[in-house]
């Protein structure tokens, strides 16, 4: 089951590999998400993405997923604290948002509960 709940709108801004000018954000921002998903009846969580944390100072990201009973809770924190990033820092910024997209697109595996008993 894809956990593509989170949308990283910045990735379209970092499509190009090279940059001629500085990167300008209109304002610093933070995204804090806390989402609970209920696993369908008859299924159990087989595996979930591992917690991830990336902190580069001016930008940071953390995501965790925990399961308790038939509920999966996902917590995500994305912070962009700067306004202007030089073009020399573009590759690092592009890589950071690529990492965010990768972790945001992680998958959770569900297994039919009766099938799990036979394993």
N, C-alpha and C positions, 0 to 999 in steps of 0.2 A: 504494500500500500504506500504510494508516494505521499510524503508529508509536505507537499508543495503548498502549504498554507500561507507561507510568507512570500511576498513579492519583493524582489530587489529591483526597484526601478532604476537605480543608478547604473546597472550593468549596460544599458543601451548607451549611456554616456561614455563608457570605457570600451567600446567596441574596437576602436582603432588601437593598433599596437604602438603608434608613435604620436607624440603631441608636440605642437609648435609653440603653444602659449601656456601660461599658468592655468591651473584648475581653480575655479572660483565657485564656492558654495554661497548662496544668498544668506544663510544663517547656520549656526551650529544646530544640531538636532540630536535627539535620542528617540529610539523606538524600543518600547518595553512591551513585550507580549507574554501573556500567561493564558494558555489555551488548554482546555480539558476535552479529551475525546473519549467517547464510550465505545468499547469494543463490542461488535455485534454479538448477540446471543449465539452460543455454540462455537465461539472462537476464543483463542487465547493468544497473547503476544508471545511470539517465538523469539524475536530479536528486535532491538531498537538501536538507533544511532548512538554512538558513544558521545559523551559530553565533549564539547569543543570550546576552546578559548583562544582568542588572538587579541593581543593588546599592543598596539604600536604607538601608544601615547595619544596622538592626534585622532586616531580612529581605533575603535575597539569593538569586539563582538564576542558574545558568549551564548551558547545554546545547550540546553539539557533536556532530556526526555526521561521520565520515570513512570513506571507502571505500578499500580496498586489495585488489586482486584480486577474489575473490568474497565478501569479508567486509566488513561494515559494522559499525563500532564506534560506539556511542553512549555519551557520558559526560554525566552530569547531577549537579548539586550544588544542593540546596535547603537553605537554612539559615534558621531562625527563632530569633533570639537573645534575644528579649524575653519577658517574662511578661505584662505588662499594657500595653494600648494604650488611650488615651483614646478616647471615642466621637468626638471631633473628628478622630482619625486613622483612623476606620473606612473612609472612602471611599478613602483611599490604600491601606490594607491589602486592601480588597475588590478594588481595581483590580490590585494586585500579584498576588493569587492568580488573578484572571481572566487576566492575562498569562501566568502559569505554565501554566494550563490550555490556553491557545491554543498556546503553544510545545510543550507535551507532546503535543498532538494534531496536530502537523505531519505531513506526508506525504512519503514517499519514492516516487519514480516509477521503476518497473522497465520495461525494454523488452526484448522478445524479441531475443536477440542476432542471429539471421539478419535480422530486420527492420531492425536498426540498421545492418547492412552495406549495405543498399539505400538508405539515406538519404543 
